[in-house]
Amino acid sequence: MKKYIIMSGIIVLLTATSLMGQMIVKVKPQRPNVVVVKPNKVSKNKVWIDGHWKWNNRTHKYQWIKGCWVKSPKNQAWVSGKWLKVHAGWKYVPGRWSKKVVSGHNTMSLYK
């Protein structure tokens, strides 16, 4: 019985966590009308992450996060987030790190 209760708790936790990034809105927010000048690269193992949307649980709205340089995990490429049209409105799929695939002289992300 104790094992069942623990497993149920874990399943609820995983479901709640996965739903947090899956908020659906009726109207897709407009990207802020701000010109961002990308600063110079500070080191060779940094990657520029463009500005993106993030769900704010306190305000129950998407908020805009400014772009920045971040350390790139080894053999990983950044895949930008994107808005998807769903039956109830719009859902934002956050950006993520993905394994790099090297083909000849080209390097690309495994996932688009």
URBELZI-V36568 format. One record per residue. N is the residue number from 0. RES is the residue in one small letter. PHI is phi in whole degrees, 0 to 359 (* if undefined). OMEGA is omega in degrees with one decimal (* if undefined). NEAR is the number of other ideal C-beta (glycine too) atoms within 10 Angstrom. Layout:
N:RES:PHI:OMEGA:NEAR ; N:RES:PHI:OMEGA:NEAR
This chain:
0:m:*:-179.8:5 ; 1:k:298:178.8:6 ; 2:k:298:179.2:7 ; 3:y:297:-179.5:8 ; 4:i:295:179.2:9 ; 5:i:298:-179.8:10 ; 6:m:297:178.2:10 ; 7:s:298:178.6:10 ; 8:g:297:179.2:10 ; 9:i:295:179.8:10 ; 10:i:297:178.2:10 ; 11:v:299:179.7:10 ; 12:l:298:-180.0:10 ; 13:l:296:179.3:10 ; 14:t:295:179.8:10 ; 15:a:298:-179.9:9 ; 16:t:296:-178.0:9 ; 17:s:290:-180.0:9 ; 18:l:283:-177.3:9 ; 19:m:301:-179.8:10 ; 20:g:272:-174.0:13 ; 21:q:247:179.7:12 ; 22:m:291:-180.0:16 ; 23:i:251:178.2:12 ; 24:v:240:-179.3:18 ; 25:k:289:-178.1:7 ; 26:v:240:179.0:7 ; 27:k:293:178.5:15 ; 28:p:297:177.0:14 ; 29:q:277:176.3:7 ; 30:r:298:179.7:11 ; 31:p:304:-177.6:10 ; 32:n:271:-176.9:5 ; 33:v:235:176.2:8 ; 34:v:273:179.8:5 ; 35:v:253:175.9:11 ; 36:v:268:-177.7:4 ; 37:k:293:178.8:10 ; 38:p:294:177.6:10 ; 39:n:300:178.8:5 ; 40:k:296:-176.6:11 ; 41:v:271:174.5:8 ; 42:s:202:-172.6:8 ; 43:k:288:-179.2:6 ; 44:n:264:177.7:11 ; 45:k:256:179.9:13 ; 46:v:233:177.4:15 ; 47:w:280:175.6:12 ; 48:i:256:179.8:17 ; 49:d:298:174.5:15 ; 50:g:304:-176.0:14 ; 51:h:207:179.9:17 ; 52:w:265:176.1:21 ; 53:k:218:179.8:12 ; 54:w:287:177.8:16 ; 55:n:254:-178.1:11 ; 56:n:294:-178.8:8 ; 57:r:285:-176.8:6 ; 58:t:267:-176.8:8 ; 59:h:58:177.0:9 ; 60:k:218:171.5:12 ; 61:y:282:175.5:18 ; 62:q:239:-177.9:11 ; 63:w:274:176.8:13 ; 64:i:252:-178.9:13 ; 65:k:294:176.1:11 ; 66:g:292:180.0:13 ; 67:c:198:174.3:14 ; 68:w:274:176.6:15 ; 69:v:227:178.1:13 ; 70:k:289:-178.9:9 ; 71:s:274:174.0:17 ; 72:p:297:-177.6:12 ; 73:k:301:178.3:7 ; 74:n:59:179.1:12 ; 75:q:236:176.2:15 ; 76:a:236:178.8:18 ; 77:w:276:174.9:17 ; 78:v:250:-176.8:16 ; 79:s:294:176.1:14 ; 80:g:288:-179.8:17 ; 81:k:205:175.9:13 ; 82:w:271:176.2:14 ; 83:l:243:175.1:10 ; 84:k:280:177.0:9 ; 85:v:237:-174.2:11 ; 86:h:303:-176.6:5 ; 87:a:264:-178.7:9 ; 88:g:151:-178.4:12 ; 89:w:232:177.6:16 ; 90:k:232:178.3:16 ; 91:y:266:175.5:21 ; 92:v:260:-175.9:14 ; 93:p:297:174.8:14 ; 94:g:294:-177.6:15 ; 95:r:202:173.6:13 ; 96:w:274:-178.8:16 ; 97:s:222:178.3:16 ; 98:k:297:176.7:11 ; 99:k:279:174.1:14 ; 100:v:243:-179.6:13 ; 101:v:257:-179.2:9 ; 102:s:230:-177.0:7 ; 103:g:65:179.4:5 ; 104:h:261:-177.3:5 ; 105:n:261:173.9:7 ; 106:t:241:178.5:11 ; 107:m:216:179.6:12 ; 108:s:282:178.1:16 ; 109:l:292:-178.7:11 ; 110:y:242:176.6:11 ; 111:k:259:*:8
